[in-house]
Amino acid sequence: MPMRLVCMYKVLAIFFFLHLSGCTNDRAAVVSDDNVLVFLTEQEAALQGVLNRPIPEPIDNLMKGSDITVIRDTYGKDYWACNIRLPNKKVGWVLCTSLDFN
């Protein structure tokens, strides 16, 4: 196989690996639920619906229709959390199920 073709396959493999690993640019989203709480950590956002623990103190509250930027998202056991940037540049975590992605 010619060396140029091997290099092309390596570049394509790296591109697909980065794409599948979630290495993407920030994404715009809109808050789809009323009174979405923003937390400091991913774990705090994940625990907000748990019945046997107190709700952690939120750092902000978002109203339905608020525009935010999703920096990245992650999956855990029984949750999907988004690291977000608010218009005031504050960064926090929410459950992604409360967002509509553009």
N, CA, C and O atoms as CSV, one atom per row, in Angstrom:
chain,resi,resn,atom,element,x,y,z
A,1,MET,N,N,0.842,-1.167,0.000
A,1,MET,CA,C,0.000,0.000,0.000
A,1,MET,C,C,0.897,1.243,0.000
A,1,MET,O,O,1.833,1.322,0.796
A,2,PRO,N,N,0.628,2.199,-0.868
A,2,PRO,CA,C,1.456,3.405,-0.914
A,2,PRO,C,C,1.393,4.183,0.410
A,2,PRO,O,O,0.372,4.202,1.097
A,3,MET,N,N,2.521,4.822,0.738
A,3,MET,CA,C,2.641,5.553,2.001
A,3,MET,C,C,1.599,6.675,2.109
A,3,MET,O,O,1.082,6.940,3.195
A,4,ARG,N,N,1.299,7.321,1.003
A,4,ARG,CA,C,0.330,8.416,1.015
A,4,ARG,C,C,-1.054,7.915,1.422
A,4,ARG,O,O,-1.768,8.600,2.154
A,5,LEU,N,N,-1.434,6.739,0.959
A,5,LEU,CA,C,-2.725,6.152,1.300
A,5,LEU,C,C,-2.776,5.766,2.782
A,5,LEU,O,O,-3.808,5.938,3.431
A,6,VAL,N,N,-1.680,5.252,3.311
A,6,VAL,CA,C,-1.601,4.902,4.728
A,6,VAL,C,C,-1.780,6.152,5.587
A,6,VAL,O,O,-2.502,6.126,6.584
A,7,CYS,N,N,-1.127,7.238,5.200
A,7,CYS,CA,C,-1.258,8.493,5.943
A,7,CYS,C,C,-2.693,9.005,5.900
A,7,CYS,O,O,-3.201,9.511,6.901
A,8,MET,N,N,-3.345,8.879,4.759
A,8,MET,CA,C,-4.723,9.325,4.638
A,8,MET,C,C,-5.631,8.522,5.571
A,8,MET,O,O,-6.515,9.088,6.215
A,9,TYR,N,N,-5.417,7.210,5.644
A,9,TYR,CA,C,-6.214,6.368,6.541
A,9,TYR,C,C,-5.979,6.757,7.999
A,9,TYR,O,O,-6.919,6.752,8.795
A,10,LYS,N,N,-4.752,7.089,8.357
A,10,LYS,CA,C,-4.458,7.502,9.731
A,10,LYS,C,C,-5.171,8.804,10.069
A,10,LYS,O,O,-5.729,8.940,11.158
A,11,VAL,N,N,-5.159,9.756,9.155
A,11,VAL,CA,C,-5.835,11.034,9.384
A,11,VAL,C,C,-7.333,10.816,9.536
A,11,VAL,O,O,-7.954,11.393,10.428
A,12,LEU,N,N,-7.917,9.994,8.680
A,12,LEU,CA,C,-9.346,9.700,8.783
A,12,LEU,C,C,-9.682,8.991,10.094
A,12,LEU,O,O,-10.703,9.291,10.711
A,13,ALA,N,N,-8.843,8.066,10.519
A,13,ALA,CA,C,-9.068,7.358,11.778
A,13,ALA,C,C,-9.028,8.315,12.959
A,13,ALA,O,O,-9.852,8.210,13.868
A,14,ILE,N,N,-8.087,9.242,12.958
A,14,ILE,CA,C,-7.990,10.231,14.041
A,14,ILE,C,C,-9.223,11.132,14.027
A,14,ILE,O,O,-9.783,11.425,15.083
A,15,PHE,N,N,-9.646,11.569,12.857
A,15,PHE,CA,C,-10.827,12.418,12.747
A,15,PHE,C,C,-12.060,11.723,13.328
A,15,PHE,O,O,-12.787,12.316,14.125
A,16,PHE,N,N,-12.296,10.474,12.933
A,16,PHE,CA,C,-13.467,9.756,13.435
A,16,PHE,C,C,-13.372,9.479,14.926
A,16,PHE,O,O,-14.387,9.524,15.621
A,17,PHE,N,N,-12.187,9.196,15.433
A,17,PHE,CA,C,-12.019,8.981,16.867
A,17,PHE,C,C,-12.376,10.245,17.638
A,17,PHE,O,O,-13.096,10.170,18.634
A,18,LEU,N,N,-11.886,11.409,17.201
A,18,LEU,CA,C,-12.195,12.663,17.878
A,18,LEU,C,C,-13.678,12.983,17.797
A,18,LEU,O,O,-14.268,13.474,18.760
A,19,HIS,N,N,-14.279,12.704,16.649
A,19,HIS,CA,C,-15.702,12.969,16.483
A,19,HIS,C,C,-16.527,12.083,17.412
A,19,HIS,O,O,-17.455,12.570,18.057
A,20,LEU,N,N,-16.213,10.819,17.491
A,20,LEU,CA,C,-16.964,9.890,18.331
A,20,LEU,C,C,-16.681,10.082,19.811
A,20,LEU,O,O,-17.508,9.699,20.639
A,21,SER,N,N,-15.555,10.655,20.170
A,21,SER,CA,C,-15.219,10.834,21.582
A,21,SER,C,C,-15.841,12.094,22.171
A,21,SER,O,O,-15.585,12.420,23.330
A,22,GLY,N,N,-16.643,12.798,21.402
A,22,GLY,CA,C,-17.319,13.974,21.925
A,22,GLY,C,C,-16.495,15.250,21.833
A,22,GLY,O,O,-16.831,16.242,22.480
A,23,CYS,N,N,-15.457,15.247,21.068
A,23,CYS,CA,C,-14.618,16.433,20.919
A,23,CYS,C,C,-15.287,17.363,19.917
A,23,CYS,O,O,-14.939,17.371,18.736
A,24,THR,N,N,-16.239,18.139,20.391
A,24,THR,CA,C,-16.982,19.016,19.512
A,24,THR,C,C,-16.943,20.434,20.052
A,24,THR,O,O,-16.549,20.663,21.196
A,25,ASN,N,N,-17.347,21.370,19.236
A,25,ASN,CA,C,-17.444,22.761,19.660
A,25,ASN,C,C,-18.640,22.936,20.572
A,25,ASN,O,O,-19.499,22.059,20.661
A,26,ASP,N,N,-18.692,24.083,21.254
A,26,ASP,CA,C,-19.836,24.403,22.087
A,26,ASP,C,C,-21.103,24.392,21.234
A,26,ASP,O,O,-21.070,24.724,20.049
A,27,ARG,N,N,-22.213,24.007,21.851
A,27,ARG,CA,C,-23.494,23.947,21.146
A,27,ARG,C,C,-24.499,24.864,21.818
A,27,ARG,O,O,-24.520,24.984,23.043
A,28,ALA,N,N,-25.317,25.498,21.025
A,28,ALA,CA,C,-26.376,26.347,21.565
A,28,ALA,C,C,-27.547,25.473,21.996
A,28,ALA,O,O,-27.834,24.450,21.374
A,29,ALA,N,N,-28.218,25.887,23.065
A,29,ALA,CA,C,-29.398,25.178,23.545
A,29,ALA,C,C,-30.339,26.188,24.183
A,29,ALA,O,O,-29.949,27.303,24.529
A,30,VAL,N,N,-31.588,25.765,24.327
A,30,VAL,CA,C,-32.614,26.588,24.960
A,30,VAL,C,C,-33.215,25.771,26.091
A,30,VAL,O,O,-33.459,24.575,25.933
A,31,VAL,N,N,-33.454,26.403,27.220
A,31,VAL,CA,C,-34.063,25.722,28.367
A,31,VAL,C,C,-35.517,25.422,28.026
A,31,VAL,O,O,-36.270,26.327,27.665
A,32,SER,N,N,-35.919,24.147,28.139
A,32,SER,CA,C,-37.267,23.730,27.752
A,32,SER,C,C,-38.202,23.534,28.947
A,32,SER,O,O,-39.411,23.408,28.756
A,33,ASP,N,N,-37.677,23.504,30.170
A,33,ASP,CA,C,-38.497,23.324,31.371
A,33,ASP,C,C,-38.502,24.605,32.198
A,33,ASP,O,O,-37.606,25.439,32.073
A,34,ASP,N,N,-39.513,24.751,33.036
A,34,ASP,CA,C,-39.571,25.896,33.949
A,34,ASP,C,C,-38.643,25.676,35.124
A,34,ASP,O,O,-38.505,24.554,35.611
A,35,ASN,N,N,-38.003,26.747,35.585
A,35,ASN,CA,C,-37.183,26.743,36.802
A,35,ASN,C,C,-36.144,25.620,36.837
A,35,ASN,O,O,-36.175,24.770,37.726
A,36,VAL,N,N,-35.248,25.618,35.892
A,36,VAL,CA,C,-34.160,24.637,35.847
A,36,VAL,C,C,-33.038,25.112,36.773
A,36,VAL,O,O,-32.539,26.229,36.642
A,37,LEU,N,N,-32.658,24.256,37.698
A,37,LEU,CA,C,-31.612,24.594,38.655
A,37,LEU,C,C,-30.242,24.293,38.064
A,37,LEU,O,O,-30.043,23.254,37.434
A,38,VAL,N,N,-29.294,25.213,38.273
A,38,VAL,CA,C,-27.919,25.063,37.816
A,38,VAL,C,C,-27.060,24.772,39.043
A,38,VAL,O,O,-27.151,25.468,40.054
A,39,PHE,N,N,-26.218,23.730,38.944
A,39,PHE,CA,C,-25.385,23.318,40.068
A,39,PHE,C,C,-23.908,23.462,39.725
A,39,PHE,O,O,-23.529,23.565,38.559
A,40,LEU,N,N,-23.095,23.466,40.758
A,40,LEU,CA,C,-21.658,23.646,40.597
A,40,LEU,C,C,-20.983,22.419,39.996
A,40,LEU,O,O,-20.024,22.556,39.237
A,41,THR,N,N,-21.469,21.216,40.326
A,41,THR,CA,C,-20.824,19.987,39.854
A,41,THR,C,C,-21.804,19.080,39.132
A,41,THR,O,O,-23.020,19.207,39.275
A,42,GLU,N,N,-21.257,18.174,38.364
A,42,GLU,CA,C,-22.051,17.163,37.663
A,42,GLU,C,C,-22.820,16.302,38.656
A,42,GLU,O,O,-23.994,16.004,38.435
A,43,GLN,N,N,-22.171,15.898,39.748
A,43,GLN,CA,C,-22.800,15.036,40.745
A,43,GLN,C,C,-23.990,15.729,41.405
A,43,GLN,O,O,-25.016,15.094,41.652
A,44,GLU,N,N,-23.862,17.021,41.690
A,44,GLU,CA,C,-24.975,17.757,42.288
A,44,GLU,C,C,-26.164,17.813,41.329
A,44,GLU,O,O,-27.310,17.662,41.755
A,45,ALA,N,N,-25.904,18.028,40.049
A,45,ALA,CA,C,-26.984,18.053,39.058
A,45,ALA,C,C,-27.664,16.689,38.982
A,45,ALA,O,O,-28.888,16.611,38.875
A,46,ALA,N,N,-26.886,15.629,39.038
A,46,ALA,CA,C,-27.440,14.276,38.950
A,46,ALA,C,C,-28.291,13.922,40.166
A,46,ALA,O,O,-29.239,13.146,40.046
A,47,LEU,N,N,-27.971,14.474,41.326
A,47,LEU,CA,C,-28.670,14.130,42.565
A,47,LEU,C,C,-29.928,14.950,42.811
A,47,LEU,O,O,-30.624,14.708,43.797
A,48,GLN,N,N,-30.241,15.907,41.954
A,48,GLN,CA,C,-31.362,16.790,42.251
A,48,GLN,C,C,-32.714,16.093,42.293
A,48,GLN,O,O,-33.631,16.606,42.934
A,49,GLY,N,N,-32.878,14.963,41.648
A,49,GLY,CA,C,-34.159,14.260,41.671
A,49,GLY,C,C,-34.220,13.112,42.663
A,49,GLY,O,O,-35.225,12.404,42.725
A,50,VAL,N,N,-33.171,12.916,43.433
A,50,VAL,CA,C,-33.118,11.796,44.375
A,50,VAL,C,C,-33.971,12.122,45.599
A,50,VAL,O,O,-33.892,13.224,46.143
A,51,LEU,N,N,-34.781,11.165,46.024
A,51,LEU,CA,C,-35.710,11.407,47.123
A,51,LEU,C,C,-35.073,11.303,48.504
A,51,LEU,O,O,-35.524,11.975,49.431
A,52,ASN,N,N,-34.051,10.491,48.666
A,52,ASN,CA,C,-33.498,10.234,49.996
A,52,ASN,C,C,-32.306,11.122,50.354
A,52,ASN,O,O,-31.616,10.853,51.337
A,53,ARG,N,N,-32.052,12.169,49.578
A,53,ARG,CA,C,-30.952,13.102,49.864
A,53,ARG,C,C,-31.456,14.528,49.712
A,53,ARG,O,O,-32.341,14.797,48.899
A,54,PRO,N,N,-30.890,15.444,50.497
A,54,PRO,CA,C,-31.285,16.841,50.305
A,54,PRO,C,C,-30.744,17.373,48.973
A,54,PRO,O,O,-29.682,16.960,48.508
A,55,ILE,N,N,-31.494,18.292,48.377
A,55,ILE,CA,C,-31.056,18.901,47.120
A,55,ILE,C,C,-29.886,19.833,47.418
A,55,ILE,O,O,-29.976,20.675,48.312
A,56,PRO,N,N,-28.786,19.689,46.672
A,56,PRO,CA,C,-27.653,20.615,46.870
A,56,PRO,C,C,-28.070,22.052,46.555
A,56,PRO,O,O,-29.051,22.277,45.846
A,57,GLU,N,N,-27.342,22.995,47.069
A,57,GLU,CA,C,-27.630,24.411,46.846
A,57,GLU,C,C,-27.303,24.785,45.399
A,57,GLU,O,O,-26.151,24.662,44.983
A,58,PRO,N,N,-28.294,25.238,44.624
A,58,PRO,CA,C,-28.017,25.640,43.243
A,58,PRO,C,C,-27.250,26.955,43.191
A,58,PRO,O,O,-27.329,27.774,44.107
A,59,ILE,N,N,-26.501,27.143,42.092
A,59,ILE,CA,C,-25.767,28.398,41.912
A,59,ILE,C,C,-26.541,29.382,41.050
A,59,ILE,O,O,-26.211,30.566,40.998
A,60,ASP,N,N,-27.582,28.883,40.367
A,60,ASP,CA,C,-28.407,29.751,39.534
A,60,ASP,C,C,-29.708,29.028,39.215
A,60,ASP,O,O,-29.847,27.831,39.466
A,61,ASN,N,N,-30.650,29.766,38.662
A,61,ASN,CA,C,-31.944,29.238,38.269
A,61,ASN,C,C,-32.248,29.756,36.872
A,61,ASN,O,O,-32.143,30.957,36.624
A,62,LEU,N,N,-32.624,28.866,35.954
A,62,LEU,CA,C,-32.916,29.265,34.576
A,62,LEU,C,C,-34.406,29.150,34.299
A,62,LEU,O,O,-35.059,28.198,34.726
A,63,MET,N,N,-34.923,30.111,33.594
A,63,MET,CA,C,-36.330,30.104,33.214
A,63,MET,C,C,-36.475,29.494,31.820
A,63,MET,O,O,-35.526,29.471,31.037
A,64,LYS,N,N,-37.665,29.006,31.529
A,64,LYS,CA,C,-37.959,28.432,30.221
A,64,LYS,C,C,-37.684,29.456,29.133
A,64,LYS,O,O,-38.087,30.614,29.241
A,65,GLY,N,N,-36.991,29.020,28.075
A,65,GLY,CA,C,-36.661,29.890,26.954
A,65,GLY,C,C,-35.303,30.558,27.045
A,65,GLY,O,O,-34.883,31.234,26.105
A,66,SER,N,N,-34.601,30.380,28.173
A,66,SER,CA,C,-33.264,30.972,28.320
A,66,SER,C,C,-32.292,30.337,27.335
A,66,SER,O,O,-32.286,29.119,27.161
A,67,ASP,N,N,-31.471,31.162,26.690
A,67,ASP,CA,C,-30.433,30.672,25.785
A,67,ASP,C,C,-29.164,30.401,26.587
A,67,ASP,O,O,-28.721,31.242,27.369
A,68,ILE,N,N,-28.587,29.222,26.385
A,68,ILE,CA,C,-27.341,28.850,27.054
A,68,ILE,C,C,-26.425,28.178,26.049
A,68,ILE,O,O,-26.835,27.855,24.934
A,69,THR,N,N,-25.182,27.971,26.452
A,69,THR,CA,C,-24.202,27.263,25.632
A,69,THR,C,C,-23.808,25.989,26.353
A,69,THR,O,O,-23.438,26.022,27.526
A,70,VAL,N,N,-23.887,24.861,25.653
A,70,VAL,CA,C,-23.469,23.577,26.216
A,70,VAL,C,C,-22.004,23.371,25.858
A,70,VAL,O,O,-21.639,23.315,24.684
A,71,ILE,N,N,-21.176,23.261,26.884
A,71,ILE,CA,C,-19.745,23.064,26.695
A,71,ILE,C,C,-19.460,21.601,26.387
A,71,ILE,O,O,-18.718,21.277,25.460
A,72,ARG,N,N,-20.062,20.728,27.181
A,72,ARG,CA,C,-19.933,19.285,26.961
A,72,ARG,C,C,-21.045,18.588,27.708
A,72,ARG,O,O,-21.688,19.179,28.576
A,73,ASP,N,N,-21.271,17.335,27.374
A,73,ASP,CA,C,-22.259,16.543,28.090
A,73,ASP,C,C,-21.651,15.207,28.474
A,73,ASP,O,O,-20.673,14.756,27.878
A,74,THR,N,N,-22.241,14.589,29.471
A,74,THR,CA,C,-21.722,13.319,29.957
A,74,THR,C,C,-22.873,12.463,30.461
A,74,THR,O,O,-23.893,12.974,30.923
A,75,TYR,N,N,-22.693,11.160,30.366
A,75,TYR,CA,C,-23.685,10.213,30.841
A,75,TYR,C,C,-23.169,9.542,32.104
A,75,TYR,O,O,-21.982,9.240,32.224
A,76,GLY,N,N,-24.064,9.319,33.026
A,76,GLY,CA,C,-23.746,8.559,34.229
A,76,GLY,C,C,-24.837,7.541,34.451
A,76,GLY,O,O,-25.712,7.360,33.603
A,77,LYS,N,N,-24.788,6.885,35.572
A,77,LYS,CA,C,-25.831,5.903,35.884
A,77,LYS,C,C,-27.141,6.655,36.124
A,77,LYS,O,O,-27.276,7.383,37.107
A,78,ASP,N,N,-28.072,6.479,35.248
A,78,ASP,CA,C,-29.419,7.052,35.354
A,78,ASP,C,C,-29.490,8.564,35.160
A,78,ASP,O,O,-30.459,9.178,35.604
A,79,TYR,N,N,-28.514,9.182,34.522
A,79,TYR,CA,C,-28.620,10.619,34.243
A,79,TYR,C,C,-27.792,11.003,33.026
A,79,TYR,O,O,-26.888,10.282,32.603
A,80,TRP,N,N,-28.134,12.169,32.477
A,80,TRP,CA,C,-27.407,12.793,31.369
A,80,TRP,C,C,-27.224,14.255,31.774
A,80,TRP,O,O,-28.201,14.999,31.853
A,81,ALA,N,N,-26.002,14.667,32.027
A,81,ALA,CA,C,-25.714,16.012,32.531
A,81,ALA,C,C,-24.955,16.826,31.494
A,81,ALA,O,O,-24.135,16.299,30.742
A,82,CYS,N,N,-25.249,18.138,31.471
A,82,CYS,CA,C,-24.596,19.068,30.568
A,82,CYS,C,C,-23.844,20.132,31.355
A,82,CYS,O,O,-24.386,20.747,32.273
A,83,ASN,N,N,-22.600,20.334,30.982
A,83,ASN,CA,C,-21.808,21.445,31.508
A,83,ASN,C,C,-22.157,22.641,30.632
A,83,ASN,O,O,-21.961,22.597,29.418
A,84,ILE,N,N,-22.675,23.715,31.239
A,84,ILE,CA,C,-23.196,24.841,30.465
A,84,ILE,C,C,-22.505,26.145,30.830
A,84,ILE,O,O,-21.913,26.291,31.900
A,85,ARG,N,N,-22.602,27.091,29.896
A,85,ARG,CA,C,-22.148,28.458,30.136
A,85,ARG,C,C,-23.359,29.359,29.960
A,85,ARG,O,O,-24.030,29.324,28.929
A,86,LEU,N,N,-23.629,30.161,30.971
A,86,LEU,CA,C,-24.750,31.091,30.942
A,86,LEU,C,C,-24.351,32.374,30.219
A,86,LEU,O,O,-23.163,32.623,30.018
A,87,PRO,N,N,-25.327,33.192,29.826
A,87,PRO,CA,C,-24.990,34.462,29.163
A,87,PRO,C,C,-24.091,35.368,30.008
A,87,PRO,O,O,-23.330,36.167,29.460
A,88,ASN,N,N,-24.172,35.250,31.347
A,88,ASN,CA,C,-23.322,36.071,32.220
A,88,ASN,C,C,-21.950,35.433,32.446
A,88,ASN,O,O,-21.209,35.853,33.335
A,89,LYS,N,N,-21.613,34.423,31.647
A,89,LYS,CA,C,-20.321,33.718,31.649
A,89,LYS,C,C,-20.141,32.762,32.835
A,89,LYS,O,O,-19.083,32.148,32.969
A,90,LYS,N,N,-21.157,32.627,33.698
A,90,LYS,CA,C,-21.097,31.671,34.791
A,90,LYS,C,C,-21.184,30.258,34.207
A,90,LYS,O,O,-21.923,30.029,33.249
A,91,VAL,N,N,-20.439,29.316,34.775
A,91,VAL,CA,C,-20.420,27.931,34.288
A,91,VAL,C,C,-21.006,27.027,35.357
A,91,VAL,O,O,-20.718,27.194,36.543
A,92,GLY,N,N,-21.834,26.062,34.940
A,92,GLY,CA,C,-22.437,25.129,35.881
A,92,GLY,C,C,-22.937,23.879,35.178
A,92,GLY,O,O,-22.621,23.638,34.013
A,93,TRP,N,N,-23.720,23.087,35.897
A,93,TRP,CA,C,-24.234,21.810,35.395
A,93,TRP,C,C,-25.745,21.747,35.536
A,93,TRP,O,O,-26.302,22.180,36.545
A,94,VAL,N,N,-26.411,21.203,34.512
A,94,VAL,CA,C,-27.859,20.948,34.543
A,94,VAL,C,C,-28.092,19.560,33.948
A,94,VAL,O,O,-27.202,18.971,33.335
A,95,LEU,N,N,-29.310,19.053,34.145
A,95,LEU,CA,C,-29.676,17.821,33.456
A,95,LEU,C,C,-30.021,18.164,32.016
A,95,LEU,O,O,-30.805,19.079,31.766
A,96,CYS,N,N,-29.443,17.442,31.073
A,96,CYS,CA,C,-29.628,17.727,29.649
A,96,CYS,C,C,-31.060,17.516,29.198
A,96,CYS,O,O,-31.475,18.062,28.176
A,97,THR,N,N,-31.824,16.725,29.952
A,97,THR,CA,C,-33.221,16.481,29.583
A,97,THR,C,C,-34.074,17.732,29.733
A,97,THR,O,O,-35.223,17.748,29.294
A,98,SER,N,N,-33.533,18.781,30.347
A,98,SER,CA,C,-34.246,20.057,30.506
A,98,SER,C,C,-33.927,21.031,29.384
A,98,SER,O,O,-34.332,22.192,29.442
A,99,LEU,N,N,-33.201,20.574,28.358
A,99,LEU,CA,C,-32.746,21.462,27.281
A,99,LEU,C,C,-33.250,21.001,25.922
A,99,LEU,O,O,-33.472,19.813,25.692
A,100,ASP,N,N,-33.427,21.969,25.027
A,100,ASP,CA,C,-33.666,21.687,23.609
A,100,ASP,C,C,-32.430,22.156,22.869
A,100,ASP,O,O,-32.003,23.301,23.021
A,101,PHE,N,N,-31.849,21.258,22.058
A,101,PHE,CA,C,-30.631,21.590,21.325
A,101,PHE,C,C,-30.992,22.131,19.956
A,101,PHE,O,O,-31.868,21.603,19.272
A,102,ASN,N,N,-30.297,23.200,19.564
A,102,ASN,CA,C,-30.529,23.819,18.255
A,102,ASN,C,C,-29.791,23.065,17.186
A,102,ASN,O,O,-29.860,23.431,16.012
